[in-house]
Amino acid sequence: NNRSERGTDYAPSSPKSRFNANVAAINLMRKLVANETTAPTQKEIEILRKYSGWGGMGTYFNNPGPENTILREILDSEEYESAINSINSAYYTPAPVIDALWDVAVRLGFKGGNILESSAGIGSIIGLMPESISNTSNIEGVEIDPISGNILKLLYPDAKIHVQGFEETNIKNGSVDLAITNVPFITGFSVSDKIDKDLSKKFRDIHDYFIAKNIRKLRTGGIGIFITSSGTLDKSRKLREWITSDGKADVIGAFRLNNETFSGTSVTSDIIIVRKRTGSKPANNAIDVIDTVIVRAGEYKTGKIEWDNKRREDVEEVKSASLEYNKYFVEHPENMGGEMFIGFEKGETYRPTSVGLFPRRGVKQDEALNDWVDSFSEIEDINDVITQQE
């Protein structure tokens, strides 16, 4: 399997460089698949792992030009539409964030087992897995996009890869020791799962469905490490209640990443650590993420002019909005990489009522994230539980 260097992002940063790297990776992938290659050379691996998807690259799809011509030549109609649909959601996870995920797993005492990556892309998370864990693990990955999925198979020939939707993937309940993934963030998008029908019906937002299905697959004592939209902890009360009831699990850690973490998008996201219960009672290190609280409220001008009969003059419309987010973060601001604001408080006019975590002077997210990782300690029985069930 491909191994990535800690802290290293292989994809270029500029849009044009990313475009060229993506095209080169796709052309190579097609050649290797046609030749039935199962083990790319190191030089070929270096080309393949620079593929970063099309997040934030809408200009190449929306405007005519040489790049758009190239895209229509190398992508069939289905792939082209899939790429367009991914423009606002397919953002690769920065290596330092992935490193923090694995650092948490190590701090908790995870030494290996059955690992599931259910939204794998080309395998950035798998590639940064510590070698000591990789050598003692069975790795299973799922990726719905056929281009990313075929690159994933080439980069990780020793892993079991499913190029299909997670909703189509049959994984035995209670069989996974570690579920680790950056779940899809597509607002309002839902799936129909024929295997875990109740979950896709209960959780219409795809990120909540992904988390629930991953948790269902965990063994007793198994660990779930997820990057998800802040909406999971701020809005999805149904999922948070399900985790501790039907999910038979506890949230044992949460860290909020600011809206400059993922290049090309202003999304606020959370790292959530979940552990499947070993008994009927909550774990001693469980944290409470059920409730949200309103921190403050304010008024903003919409820019819309209306006639005020009482004042007999044109006035600008004024509306109100509130800053509401998870009580855990209100009580633990040290586990956030910035400060929470309402959109209009930061000059946002397109989505003035949106709520997000903004970088703040004096708060260094990388240091706060490292301190959060260091706060975890080994769960003494984690590998005992795994061993007993094998």
C-alpha positions in Angstrom: 0.0 0.0 0.0 1.0 3.6 -0.6 2.5 5.3 2.5 2.4 9.1 2.9 4.8 11.2 4.9 3.4 12.7 8.0 2.3 16.3 7.6 2.6 16.1 3.8 -0.1 17.2 1.3 0.8 15.9 -2.1 -1.8 17.7 -4.2 -0.8 21.1 -5.5 -2.5 24.2 -4.1 -3.2 26.5 -7.1 -6.3 25.7 -9.2 -4.4 25.4 -12.5 -1.8 23.1 -10.9 -4.5 21.0 -9.3 -6.3 20.8 -12.7 -3.1 19.6 -14.5 -2.4 17.1 -11.7 -5.9 15.7 -11.8 -5.8 15.3 -15.6 -2.4 13.5 -15.4 -3.7 11.2 -12.6 -6.9 10.3 -14.6 -5.0 9.6 -17.8 -2.5 7.3 -15.9 -5.3 5.6 -14.0 -7.1 4.7 -17.2 -3.9 3.3 -18.7 -3.1 1.2 -15.6 -6.7 -0.1 -15.4 -6.7 -1.0 -19.1 -3.4 -2.9 -18.6 -4.8 -4.6 -15.5 -2.0 -3.2 -13.4 -2.3 -4.0 -9.7 0.9 -2.6 -8.4 1.9 0.9 -9.7 5.6 1.9 -9.7 6.7 4.5 -7.2 6.8 7.1 -10.0 3.2 6.2 -10.9 2.1 6.4 -7.3 3.5 9.9 -7.1 1.3 11.0 -10.0 -1.8 9.2 -8.7 -1.7 10.6 -5.2 -1.7 14.2 -6.5 -5.3 13.8 -7.6 -7.5 16.1 -5.4 -10.9 16.0 -6.9 -12.8 19.0 -8.2 -13.8 20.9 -5.0 -13.6 24.7 -5.6 -12.8 24.3 -9.3 -16.2 25.2 -10.8 -14.6 27.8 -13.1 -13.3 25.0 -15.3 -16.8 23.5 -15.7 -18.8 26.6 -15.9 -16.8 28.5 -18.5 -15.8 27.5 -22.1 -12.1 27.2 -22.7 -9.3 24.8 -23.3 -9.6 23.3 -19.8 -13.3 22.6 -20.3 -12.5 20.9 -23.6 -10.0 18.7 -21.9 -12.5 17.8 -19.2 -15.1 16.7 -21.8 -12.5 14.6 -23.5 -11.2 12.7 -20.5 -14.6 12.4 -18.6 -17.6 10.6 -19.9 -21.0 12.2 -19.5 -21.7 10.5 -16.1 -18.3 11.3 -14.8 -18.6 14.9 -15.9 -21.9 15.3 -14.1 -20.5 13.6 -11.0 -17.6 16.1 -11.1 -19.9 19.1 -11.3 -21.9 17.8 -8.3 -18.7 17.5 -6.3 -17.5 21.1 -6.9 -19.1 22.3 -3.6 -18.3 19.3 -1.5 -15.2 17.4 -2.6 -12.5 19.1 -0.5 -9.5 17.0 0.5 -8.5 16.8 4.2 -5.3 18.6 5.1 -2.5 16.2 6.3 -2.0 17.8 9.7 -5.7 17.3 10.5 -5.4 13.6 9.4 -2.3 13.2 11.5 -4.3 14.4 14.5 -7.0 11.8 13.9 -4.4 9.0 14.0 -2.7 10.6 17.0 -6.0 10.3 18.9 -6.3 6.6 17.9 -2.8 6.0 19.2 -3.4 7.9 22.4 -6.5 5.8 23.0 -4.3 2.7 22.7 -5.5 1.4 19.3 -2.8 -0.9 17.9 -4.6 -2.5 14.9 -7.6 -4.5 13.8 -10.4 -4.1 11.2 -10.3 -0.5 9.9 -13.1 1.0 7.8 -12.8 4.2 5.7 -16.3 4.7 4.3 -15.7 7.9 2.3 -12.2 7.3 1.3 -11.6 9.4 -1.8 -8.1 8.4 -3.0 -7.1 7.3 0.5 -5.5 10.3 2.1 -6.5 9.1 5.6 -5.3 5.5 4.8 -2.0 6.7 3.5 -1.2 8.6 6.7 -2.0 5.6 9.0 1.0 4.9 11.3 3.0 2.0 10.0 2.7 0.1 13.3 -1.1 0.1 12.9 -1.1 -0.6 9.2 1.1 -3.7 9.7 -1.5 -5.3 12.0 -4.7 -4.2 10.4 -7.2 -5.3 7.7 -8.2 -2.2 5.8 -11.6 -1.7 4.0 -12.4 1.4 2.0 -15.5 2.7 0.3 -15.6 5.3 -2.4 -18.6 6.1 -4.7 -16.8 8.2 -7.3 -15.4 5.8 -10.0 -12.3 7.9 -10.7 -11.3 8.3 -7.1 -12.3 4.7 -6.4 -10.0 3.3 -9.1 -7.1 5.5 -8.0 -7.8 4.2 -4.5 -7.6 0.6 -5.6 -4.3 1.3 -7.4 -2.7 3.0 -4.4 -3.9 0.4 -1.9 -3.8 -3.0 -3.5 -3.6 -4.8 -0.1 -6.9 -3.1 1.0 -10.4 -4.3 0.3 -11.9 -1.5 -1.8 -15.5 -1.0 -2.7 -16.1 1.4 -5.6 -19.7 2.1 -4.8 -21.9 4.1 -2.4 -21.7 3.4 1.4 -25.4 2.8 1.2 -24.7 -0.2 -1.1 -22.0 -1.6 1.0 -22.7 -4.6 3.2 -20.4 -4.6 6.2 -21.2 -6.9 9.1 -22.5 -5.2 12.2 -20.1 -5.3 15.1 -17.1 -6.2 12.9 -15.1 -2.9 12.8 -12.5 -2.0 15.4 -11.8 1.5 14.0 -14.1 3.6 11.7 -12.2 6.7 10.5 -13.4 9.1 7.8 -14.2 12.6 6.7 -18.0 12.1 6.0 -19.7 13.8 3.0 -20.9 17.3 3.7 -23.6 17.7 1.0 -26.4 19.8 2.5 -29.8 18.4 2.0 -28.6 15.3 0.2 -29.9 11.9 1.3 -29.5 8.2 0.2 -31.6 5.1 0.3 -29.8 2.2 2.0 -31.2 -1.2 1.3 -29.1 -2.8 4.0 -29.5 -0.4 6.9 -32.9 0.9 5.7 -33.8 2.3 9.1 -30.8 4.6 9.2 -31.1 6.2 5.8 -34.8 6.7 6.5 -34.2 8.2 10.0 -31.2 10.4 9.0 -31.9 12.3 5.8 -28.7 14.4 5.9 -26.0 12.2 4.5 -23.4 13.2 7.0 -25.6 12.1 9.9 -26.5 8.8 8.1 -22.8 8.1 7.5 -21.9 8.5 11.2 -24.8 6.3 12.3 -24.0 3.5 9.9 -20.3 3.6 10.9 -21.2 3.4 14.6 -23.5 0.4 13.9 -20.6 -1.5 12.4 -18.3 -0.9 15.4 -17.5 -3.8 17.7 -18.0 -3.4 21.5 -15.2 -1.0 22.5 -14.6 0.0 18.9 -13.6 3.6 18.1 -15.2 6.0 15.6 -13.2 9.0 14.5 -15.2 11.4 12.2 -14.8 14.7 10.6 -18.2 16.2 10.0 -20.1 19.4 9.4 -20.6 21.5 12.6 -24.3 20.9 11.9 -24.0 17.5 13.5 -23.3 18.9 16.9 -25.2 22.1 16.5 -28.4 21.0 14.7 -28.7 17.2 14.5 -30.1 16.5 17.9 -31.8 13.3 16.6 -28.4 11.8 15.8 -26.8 12.9 19.0 -29.6 11.2 21.0 -29.4 8.1 18.7 -25.7 7.7 19.4 -26.2 7.2 23.2 -29.5 5.2 22.8 -29.8 2.9 19.8 -26.2 3.4 18.8 -25.0 2.2 22.2 -22.0 4.5 22.1 -20.6 7.6 23.7 -18.9 10.7 22.4 -15.6 10.9 24.2 -14.1 13.9 22.4 -14.9 16.8 20.1 -12.8 19.6 18.5 -14.1 22.4 16.2 -12.0 23.4 13.2 -12.3 27.0 11.9 -13.7 27.9 8.5 -10.2 28.4 7.0 -9.1 24.8 7.6 -10.3 23.4 4.3 -8.8 25.2 1.3 -11.4 26.6 -1.1 -14.4 26.5 1.2 -15.5 28.3 4.4 -17.0 25.3 6.1 -16.9 24.9 9.9 -16.3 21.3 10.8 -15.8 19.1 13.8 -13.7 16.1 14.8 -15.9 13.8 16.8 -14.5 10.8 18.7 -17.0 8.0 19.5 -16.6 4.7 21.4 -19.0 1.8 21.3 -20.0 0.9 24.9 -18.6 -2.2 26.6 -21.6 -2.2 29.1 -25.0 -0.7 29.5 -23.7 2.5 31.2 -22.0 5.5 29.6 -18.2 5.5 29.7 -16.4 7.4 32.4 -14.8 9.6 29.8 -18.0 10.3 27.9 -18.8 14.0 27.2 -22.3 15.5 26.9 -23.0 17.0 23.4 -26.8 16.7 23.5 -27.8 20.3 24.1 -27.2 23.6 22.3 -27.4 27.1 23.8 -28.1 30.6 22.5 -25.0 32.7 23.4 -26.3 36.0 22.0 -28.7 37.5 19.5 -28.4 40.6 17.3 -30.0 42.6 14.5 -28.8 43.1 11.0 -29.9 45.2 8.0 -31.0 43.1 5.0 -30.5 45.8 2.4 -34.1 45.7 1.4 -36.0 49.0 1.5 -39.6 49.0 2.6 -42.2 51.7 3.2 -42.9 52.3 6.8 -46.5 53.5 7.2 -46.0 54.6 10.8 -42.9 56.7 10.1 -44.2 57.7 6.6 -40.8 57.0 5.0 -38.7 54.4 3.3 -36.7 52.3 5.8 -34.2 49.5 5.5 -35.5 46.2 6.7 -34.0 44.9 9.9 -34.1 41.2 11.0 -32.7 39.4 14.0 -30.5 36.3 14.3 -29.0 34.3 17.2 -25.7 32.6 17.8 -26.6 29.1 18.9 -24.2 26.2 19.0 -23.3 23.1 21.1 -23.1 23.6 24.8 -20.0 21.5 25.0 -18.0 24.1 23.0 -19.5 27.0 24.9 -18.1 25.4 28.0 -14.9 24.3 26.4 -13.7 27.1 24.1 -10.2 25.7 24.3 -11.3 22.9 22.0 -12.0 25.3 19.2 -9.7 26.8 16.6 -11.1 30.3 16.9 -14.3 32.1 17.9 -18.0 31.6 16.9 -19.8 34.4 15.1 -23.0 35.0 13.3 -22.4 35.7 9.6 -23.5 39.3 9.6 -21.2 40.0 12.5 -18.3 39.3 10.1 -19.8 41.2 7.2 -21.4 38.3 5.5 -24.3 39.5 3.3 -25.1 36.3 1.3 -25.8 34.2 4.4 -26.1 36.7 7.2 -27.7 34.3 9.6 -25.1 31.5 9.2 -23.0 30.6 12.2 -19.4 29.6 11.9 -16.0 29.4 13.7 -13.7 32.1 12.6 -9.9 32.3 13.2 -9.1 34.7 16.1 -5.9 36.5 16.9 -4.4 34.8 19.9 -5.8 31.4 19.1 -3.5 29.1 17.2 -5.6 26.2 15.9 -2.7 23.9 15.5 -1.6 24.3 19.1 -5.1 24.0 20.4 -5.5 20.8 18.3 -2.3 19.3 19.7 -3.3 20.1 23.2 -6.7 18.4 22.6 -5.0 15.3 21.2 -2.7 15.2 24.2 -5.7 15.2 26.6 -6.7 11.6 25.5 -5.3 8.7 27.5 -5.2 5.0 26.7 -8.3 3.0 27.2 -6.9 0.0 29.1 -9.4 -2.6 27.8 -9.6 -1.5 24.1 -7.3 -4.2 22.7 -8.5 -6.8 25.3 -12.0 -6.3 23.9 -10.8 -6.8 20.4 -8.8 -9.9 21.2 -11.7 -11.5 23.1 -13.9 -11.2 20.1 -11.5 -12.5 17.5 
